[in-house]
Amino acid sequence: MAQKTADPETVRLIYRLAAAPEEVQHTASAYWSMVSYGLTKYDVCGAIRAWIDADKPIMEDATREVDEHMGNAIYIIKPTVKGQNLYVKVGVYQEPETGEYLLIISAHGAF
C-alpha cells in the first residue's frame, strides 16, 4: 500500500480517540521512545489533535515493522512536541469489550 492522505472520517475518529489519552495504548517501543524524549502519551495525543486542528495531512500506510500489526492501516504525522520533531505512527483498533482505541505504534525523532 502506497501512502495516501487519510480520509476525513478516519481523521475525525483519530481526533476523537486522541481526546482521551488515558484510554490510548502504546507499544513498548513507542513507550520507550517517548520516555527517551521526556514525553508521555498525553503529549503525543495533544500533538495529534493540534496537528489536525492546524489542518495538516495525516498520511495512511500499512505497517511493515511491527509483526502483530503487519499489514494493518497506520496513520502518520510529523509534529513538533516540546521542541522535538517527531515521526508518529498510530493505528485504530477494536476490542470487543471496550470498542475502538488508538494505539501509538511509534513516536521517535524525525530525521
C-alpha positions in Angstrom: 0.0 0.0 0.0 1.4 3.3 -1.0 1.0 6.3 1.3 -2.1 8.4 0.8 -4.0 11.0 2.7 -6.3 9.6 5.4 -10.0 10.1 4.7 -11.9 12.8 6.7 -13.9 10.2 8.7 -10.7 8.5 9.9 -9.2 11.8 10.8 -12.2 12.7 12.9 -12.0 9.3 14.6 -8.3 9.7 15.4 -9.1 13.2 16.7 -11.9 11.9 19.0 -9.8 9.0 20.3 -6.8 11.2 21.0 -9.0 13.4 23.1 -9.0 10.6 25.8 -5.2 9.9 26.3 -6.0 7.8 29.4 -7.6 5.3 27.0 -4.9 5.4 24.3 -2.5 2.5 24.3 1.1 2.3 23.0 3.6 -0.4 22.0 6.6 -1.0 24.3 8.8 0.5 21.6 6.7 3.7 21.4 6.7 4.0 25.2 10.5 3.8 25.4 10.9 6.3 22.6 8.5 8.7 24.3 10.4 8.3 27.6 13.7 9.0 25.9 12.3 12.4 24.7 10.7 13.2 28.1 7.2 12.7 26.5 4.0 11.0 27.6 1.1 9.7 25.6 -0.7 12.9 26.8 1.9 15.0 25.0 1.6 12.8 21.8 -2.2 12.9 21.9 -2.1 16.7 22.3 0.2 16.9 19.3 -2.1 14.7 17.2 -5.0 17.0 18.0 -3.0 20.1 17.3 -1.8 18.7 14.0 -5.4 18.0 13.0 -6.6 21.4 14.3 -3.9 23.0 12.0 -5.4 21.1 9.1 -2.2 19.3 8.4 -2.4 16.0 6.5 -2.4 12.6 8.1 -0.9 10.0 5.9 -2.2 6.5 5.7 0.0 3.5 5.0 0.3 -0.2 6.1 2.7 -1.2 8.8 5.6 -3.4 7.9 7.7 -3.2 11.1 5.6 -4.5 14.0 4.7 -8.2 13.5 1.5 -8.2 15.4 0.2 -5.2 13.4 1.6 -6.2 10.0 -0.5 -5.1 7.1 -2.9 -3.0 9.2 -3.6 0.6 8.3 -1.4 3.1 10.2 -1.6 6.9 10.2 1.5 9.1 10.2 2.1 12.6 11.4 5.2 14.6 11.9 4.5 17.1 14.7 6.9 19.1 16.9 6.4 18.3 20.6 8.3 20.1 23.3 10.8 21.4 20.6 11.4 17.9 19.3 10.5 16.9 15.7 8.7 13.6 15.8 7.6 10.9 13.4 4.4 9.4 14.9 2.6 6.3 13.7 -0.8 5.4 15.2 -3.4 2.7 14.4 -7.1 2.4 15.2 -8.1 -0.9 16.7 -11.2 -2.6 18.0 -11.6 -4.5 21.3 -14.9 -6.5 21.8 -15.3 -5.3 25.4 -14.3 -1.6 25.1 -14.7 -0.7 21.5 -12.3 1.4 19.4 -9.0 2.6 20.7 -5.9 4.5 19.4 -2.6 2.7 19.5 0.6 4.7 19.4 2.8 2.3 17.4 5.9 4.6 17.3 6.9 8.1 18.3 10.5 8.8 17.5 12.7 11.6 16.3 12.2 12.7 12.7 15.4 13.0 10.7 
